[in-house]
Amino acid sequence: MPQGEEVTLEVRTIDGQLLWANEQHYPSGYNAVLLKKEELSKQTGTLLYSLKTNKSQLSKKMIIVNR
């Protein structure tokens, strides 16, 4: 991120059920969040994640597989 700001991260099922959310201030630069399958109610398949700031929003798909 070019500058530090409040960020909301959300993970949802395809039908919109909220599985995980986190809101906090992230500093400028590279940031990472590590999620474990247990934090996502052991969901598998396609999930949607979104990153929201005061200025923008980005949503993408991710696929969770069983091992």
Secondary structure, 3 states (H helix, E strand, C coil): CCCCEEEEEEEEECCCCEEEEEEEEECCCCCCCCCCHHHHCCCCEEEEEEEECCCCEEEEEEEECCC
